[in-house]
Amino acid sequence: MAILLDTGDLAQVERFHRMGIIRGVTTNPTILLKDGVTGGLKGIEARGRAIAALIAPYDLSIEVTSNEPQEMIRQAQWLAGWADNIVVKITVHGPNGELDNLEVAHRLEMEYCIRVNLTAMMSAQQGFLGALAGATYVSMFAGRVNNMGYNACSEITKLRLLLDRFGLKAQIIVGSTREVLNVIEWLEAGAHNVTVAPQLLERMLVHPYTKETVQMFLRDAAKLTLTS
């Protein structure tokens, strides 16, 4: 794995999928609304199904819209029914520190055979507990960790060492990516995957000196053509 596109924009998914450089997509209600999805849950389902079909067999991680345990399970079943490559995103705990979410994630993985992306983590210890609970993916919001004045690389490395040492199946997804340099440094630190917004992925690819070099090549090629 490596780069997961963080978007709900089908055109952007198509664009980067044609290049062969993404290994999945992640999204949530906030991103879907920003990317123009309308029509409520029907609109979300239509967009989700379209993205999942386009990128298969790579995964689409999409988030539930509730923090009530039974409703999370109901929504997870609904989301997972869209396609075989759907992974259900659930936050590691509730908005006030409620602990039901980890039990929900465990039940979804073990009882319902629904893969879970346990998300909104800020530390290695949260990721370790999520992996013990059986989550397929554990997602750390490293950009927010950095914003608090800590270097997220150390948390990523510690988590990867724990997963490898104890033979846990979970893969690390690192998100909340702010800068181009984050992508490589977080992969180097041990992340299996990093989520990247379309505009950031474009900045990873386009370099001003490369543009200058290509322009020089084309100018010189034109001179050769004129003199031949």
N, C-alpha and C positions, 0 to 999 in steps of 0.2 A: 504494500500500500504506500501512500505518501500524501498526495494532495487531494483534499475533499473540497469541492466548491461550495461555498456558503452563500446560498441564494435561493430565491423562489422564482427567478426569472427564467422561463423556459428557453428564450432566445439565447441567453448567456450560457445555459447548460449545453444547448446544441452547439454553440460556437466553440467552446473549449473541449467538448467531447469529440468533435471532429478532429481536433488536433491530437487527441490521444494522450492528453497529459493529466486528466483527472481520474481518480479512482473511486468516485462516489460523490454524493451531494448531501449536505445537511441544511435543514431549514427549521423555522419555527413560526408561530403566528405573527410575531412582530415583523419578521423578514417578509412573509407572504403579503401582509398588508402594505408594506413599503413598496413591494414589487407589483402592486396593482391588482392583487387578487380580490375579486368582489363576489357577492352571492353567498356569503356566509359559509357554512360547512360544506354545502354543495360545491361552491367555488374552490374551496380548499381541496376537496376530494378530486375534482377534475384536474387541478394543477398537479396534485401529488401523483395521481395515476399516470399522467402524461410524462412527468419526469422519471418515474420509476421504469416505465416502459422504454424510455429513450436510453437510459444508462445501464439497463440490465446486462449482465448479472451483477454489476456493482450496486452497492447499497444506497438507499435513500433513507436518511434519518429524519423523522418528522415528529413533532412534539404534541403531546396531549394538551388540552386547554383547561384542565381542571386539576385541583390538588386534593379532591375528595377520593379516598381509596377505591370505593366501588365504581365511581365514575371513571377513574383512571383505567381500571381494568376493562370496563365496557368500551371506552374509547380505544384502548390498545387493541382489543379484538377487532374493532371496526377498522382501524388503520392497517393492521396486519393483513386484513382481508383484501386489501387493494392489490397486493402483488407479493410474490415470494421474496423480493429483495427489500422489503420495508423493514426498518428497525425503528422501534418506538422510543422516543426521547422522554425521559422522566427526570425531574430535578432530584438531587441526592437527598434533600429534605424539603419540608414545606416552608412557606414564607416567614413563619415564626419559629422555625426549628422543629416542626413536627416530624416525628420519626417514622411515620407510616410508609413513606415512599420507598424505603429500602426493602420493607416486607413486600410491598407491591411488586417491586422489581424482581425479587426472589421468586415470588409466585408466578409471575409472567414467564420467567425463564424455565422454571422447574415444572409447573403444573400446566401451563398453557402453551409451552414451546414457542413463545414469542420472544424474539431477540430484543434486548433493551440496551439503549445508549443512556447511561446514567450521567447526568450532565450538571452544569453549574458548580463544579468542584473547584476549590481554591488551594488544595493541599494534597500531599502524597498520602496522608493518613485517610482522607476521605476516599481517594481513589483505591487504596488498599482494601478498605471495608466494602466498597462497591464491587470490587473483583471477588472478594470472598462471598458476597451475596449471589454471585453468579452472572453478573452483567456481562454482556458480550463486549461492550465498549464502556470505558470510563473517560469522561470528558473534563479536562481541566481548562478553566478560563485564564490562561496564562497572562494575557494582556492586562487583565484586571489585577492580577497578582503584582505585575510590574508597576502598575499605577499606584499601588500601596507602598512602593519603595523597596520591594523585595525582588530578587532575581529568580524568576520562575524556573530557570534551567535546573537549579539544584533540586527543586521539588519534582520535576519531571524525571531526573536521573534517579532520585531515590525511589520513586514509584516504579520505574522500569526494573530496577534491581530487585525490588520486592516481588514483582510479578514473575520475573525469571527464576528467582530463588525458590519460590514456593510453587512453581509450575501452574500458575493461574492462567486461565484461557483469555482473560480480558485483554483487549488492545487499548492503548492510550490514544485518545484524540485530544489534541491541544488546539484551543480556539481563542477567540477574542484577539485575533491577530491584528496588530496595529501597524507594523513596519515590515518592509520586504525582508530585512535581515532576520526577523523573527522566525521565518519559515525554516531556513537552513539551521539556525542555532538550536531550534527546538527539536528538529529531527536528529541533529547531532547529539543532543542531550538524552535522547532515548525515546522520543515520541514515535509511535507507529504511523500516525497520521496528523496532519495539520490542516485546519480549515482555513480557506483563503477566499476572500470576497473577490468578485470578478475584476474590479479595478486594481486590486493589489496584485492579482495574478498577472495582469497585463504589465504592471510595472516590474515584475520579476523578469519578464521576457524582453522588454524594450529597454535598451541601454543607449545613452546619448552617443557614446563613442562607437558603438556598433552602427548607429544611424550615419554618423560621419564617415565611417569606413565604407559602408555600402554606397553612399553618395559618391565617394571618390572612385570606387570601382566602376560605377555606372558612367561617370564623367569620362574616365579613361577609356572605357569600352566604346563610348560614342566616338571618341577621337579615332580609335582604331578602325571603326566602321567607316568613318568619313574618308580616311586615307587609303582604304583598301580598294 
